[in-house]
Amino acid sequence: MEIKELFEDINWKSLIIGGAIFAFLVVLAIDYKLEILLMFSSAGLLYIGYGSKNKIQGGLLGAIGTIPLFLLTIIFNRLGAINGEGLEIWMLIIFLAIGGLCGFIGANISKARKKTMKPKAIGKNKSNKKPPKGLRNRK
């Protein structure tokens, strides 16, 4: 697989909607103290991976999908009193790792679903064969 193939046929709709769902649910949960919503925020990242073409592309796009939340956190100073040297870099690495993992899992789910939905051939031209001796119509 070439690098060029990873960036072909990107599902932009799933990338934008998934990143927005992820960032929106996290911000909503933190602002209104609805921690239960944090469990469902990864659904946006899973959606990004589900819409991707393969597992590697799903992981990369999932990691890219976490960047809106990272930018919201840094620009609007959502960390509060927490500060430290290199904290933003560690936060970016953690966000990218979580996004990559969720995107990879979403792509894996998509592949498994496509595999199970594929019709299976039960045999070669079974319709042309005669039924077994006990099931033939006797006159």
C-alpha positions as CSV (number, residue, x, y, z in Angstrom):
1,M,0.0,0.0,0.0
2,E,1.4,3.4,-1.0
3,I,1.0,6.6,0.9
4,K,-0.8,8.0,-2.1
5,E,-3.6,5.5,-1.7
6,L,-4.2,6.5,1.9
7,F,-5.3,10.0,0.9
8,E,-7.5,9.0,-2.0
9,D,-11.2,8.7,-1.6
10,I,-11.4,10.3,1.8
11,N,-15.0,10.5,3.1
12,W,-15.0,14.2,4.0
13,K,-18.6,14.1,5.3
14,S,-17.7,11.5,7.9
15,L,-14.5,13.3,8.8
16,I,-16.2,16.7,9.4
17,I,-19.3,15.3,11.1
18,G,-17.4,12.9,13.3
19,G,-14.9,15.5,14.4
20,A,-17.8,17.9,15.2
21,I,-19.7,15.3,17.2
22,F,-16.6,14.4,19.2
23,A,-15.7,18.0,20.0
24,F,-19.3,19.1,20.7
25,L,-20.1,16.2,23.1
26,V,-16.9,16.7,25.1
27,V,-17.4,20.5,25.4
28,L,-21.0,20.0,26.3
29,A,-20.2,17.4,28.9
30,I,-17.5,19.5,30.5
31,D,-19.4,22.8,30.5
32,Y,-22.7,21.4,31.9
33,K,-21.1,18.7,34.1
34,L,-22.8,15.9,32.2
35,E,-19.9,13.4,32.5
36,I,-22.1,10.6,31.1
37,L,-21.8,12.2,27.7
38,L,-18.1,11.7,27.7
39,M,-18.7,8.0,27.1
40,F,-20.5,8.7,23.9
41,S,-18.1,11.3,22.5
42,S,-16.0,8.5,20.9
43,A,-18.9,7.8,18.6
44,G,-17.8,10.6,16.4
45,L,-14.3,9.1,16.1
46,L,-15.8,5.7,15.4
47,Y,-18.0,7.2,12.7
48,I,-14.8,8.7,11.0
49,G,-13.2,5.2,11.0
50,Y,-16.4,3.6,9.8
51,G,-16.6,5.9,6.8
52,S,-13.0,5.3,5.8
53,K,-11.7,2.9,3.0
54,N,-9.3,0.8,5.1
55,K,-7.9,0.4,8.6
56,I,-4.8,2.6,8.2
57,Q,-6.8,5.4,6.6
58,G,-9.4,5.0,9.5
59,G,-6.6,5.4,12.1
60,L,-5.1,8.5,10.4
61,L,-8.5,10.2,9.9
62,G,-9.5,9.4,13.4
63,A,-6.3,11.1,14.7
64,I,-7.1,14.1,12.5
65,G,-10.6,14.2,13.8
66,T,-9.3,15.0,17.3
67,I,-7.6,18.2,16.2
68,P,-10.8,20.4,16.5
69,L,-11.1,19.5,20.2
70,F,-7.4,20.1,20.8
71,L,-7.6,23.5,19.2
72,L,-10.7,24.4,21.2
73,T,-8.9,23.4,24.4
74,I,-5.7,25.4,23.6
75,I,-7.3,28.6,22.1
76,F,-10.0,29.1,24.7
77,N,-7.8,28.0,27.6
78,R,-10.0,25.3,28.8
79,L,-7.3,23.7,30.9
80,G,-7.9,26.3,33.7
81,A,-5.3,26.4,36.4
82,I,-3.4,23.5,35.0
83,N,-0.2,24.6,33.4
84,G,3.1,23.0,32.8
85,E,6.0,22.9,30.4
86,G,5.2,20.8,27.3
87,L,1.7,20.1,28.5
88,E,0.2,21.0,25.1
89,I,2.5,18.6,23.2
90,W,1.6,15.7,25.5
91,M,-2.0,16.5,25.2
92,L,-1.8,16.6,21.4
93,I,0.0,13.2,21.4
94,I,-2.7,11.7,23.7
95,F,-5.5,13.1,21.5
96,L,-3.9,11.8,18.3
97,A,-3.4,8.3,19.9
98,I,-7.0,8.1,21.1
99,G,-8.3,9.3,17.8
100,G,-6.1,6.9,15.9
101,L,-7.3,4.0,18.0
102,C,-11.0,4.8,17.7
103,G,-10.6,5.4,13.9
104,F,-8.9,2.0,13.5
105,I,-11.6,0.3,15.5
106,G,-14.3,2.0,13.4
107,A,-12.7,0.9,10.2
108,N,-12.4,-2.6,11.6
109,I,-16.1,-2.6,12.5
110,S,-16.9,-1.5,8.9
111,K,-14.8,-4.2,7.4
112,A,-16.4,-6.9,9.6
113,R,-19.9,-5.7,8.7
114,K,-19.2,-5.7,5.0
115,K,-17.8,-9.2,5.4
116,T,-20.9,-10.5,7.2
117,M,-23.3,-8.8,4.8
118,K,-21.7,-10.4,1.8
119,P,-23.8,-13.3,0.4
120,K,-22.2,-16.7,0.6
121,A,-22.3,-19.2,-2.3
122,I,-23.4,-22.5,-1.0
123,G,-22.2,-24.6,-3.8
124,K,-21.6,-24.8,-7.5
125,N,-24.8,-25.0,-9.5
126,K,-26.8,-26.9,-6.9
127,S,-30.0,-26.1,-8.8
128,N,-29.0,-28.4,-11.8
129,K,-28.4,-31.4,-9.7
130,K,-31.0,-34.1,-9.1
131,P,-32.4,-34.5,-5.6
132,P,-31.2,-37.5,-3.6
133,K,-32.9,-40.9,-4.3
134,G,-35.2,-40.7,-1.3
135,L,-36.6,-37.3,-2.2
136,R,-37.4,-37.9,-5.9
137,N,-41.0,-37.8,-7.1
138,R,-42.0,-41.3,-8.0
139,K,-44.8,-42.1,-10.4
